[in-house]
Amino acid sequence: MTGMLSAMLGLGLWFGPASGDGLVQIRSNATAAATVARVEPALASRGLRLFATVDHAANAKAINLELRPSTVFIFGNPAVGTRVMQCA
């Protein structure tokens, strides 16, 4: 089974074409669990901080429903993002 990741893009990081809502989906040849395990170290190696991880499948399971593996990562660089937010 391949994993599908949806990620909110941090400033200065570009993985591929984004949809109009800023989300990028990247297909992985690894399992969903193996792909998820690689995300945090990959972000850290690029100087990005993982703020939150949302495991939609685990949330569905908590209410006795099934959902294919689906994880959202919210990440960025506080030093850059804070300055951008201060300008808004």
N, C-alpha and C positions, 0 to 999 in steps of 0.2 A: 504494500500500500504506500502510495506517495503522500507526502504531507503538503498541505496548502497553507501558506502563511499570508496573513494580511497584516500590514504594518503601517502605522502612521510614520511618515517620513520626518526625520530630524533635519534641522538645517544643515546644509552642506553635504548631505548624503543622498546619492541617487542610485537606485538599483535598476530602474527601468521605467517604462511608461506608466504614469499615474493616471487614474481615472479623475474625473472632475471633482471628486470629493477628497483627493489627496491620498487615497489608499493605493498601495501597490500589492499585487499578489505575485508570489514567486513559487513556482512549482519545484519541488525537491524530489530527487531520486531516492532519498532515504525515507525511513518511516517518519511519521509525524513526531513521535517521541524523540527520535534521534535528531531531527531537524530543530525542534524546540530547544533541546539541550545545547545546540551549537550557537543559538542566537545571542545569549548574554555575553559569552566570551568574544564573539565576533564584534559586537557593539563596543565592548570595553577596549578592544584592540584599536578601535578607531576613535577613542576618546569620547564615546557617547555613553550616557547613563540610561539604564533601563528604569523607568519610573513605575511602570505597571505592566502586568501580564494578565490578560483576561482569557481564561480557558472556557470557552462557550460550551464545549462538550461536557466538562465537569459540572457546570452550572445546570445544564439540561438533566444530567444524571441525578442531581440533587432533588429534582422534582419528578423523578421516575420517567423521564423522556430520553430518547436516544438522539444523538447528533453526531455526525462524522467529526473527526478531529478538526477543530477550528480554534486557533489561538490568535489573539491580537496583542501586539507589543506596542507600548507607547514609550518612546525614547527620544532623547535629544541631548543637547549640550547646554547646561544651565548658564555657562558663561556667555554663550551667544544668544540663547533664547531669552534670557532675562533682559538683556539690552534691547532686543527687538520689542519685547512686551512693554518696556518702559517708554518706548517711542510711540506706542499706539495710543 
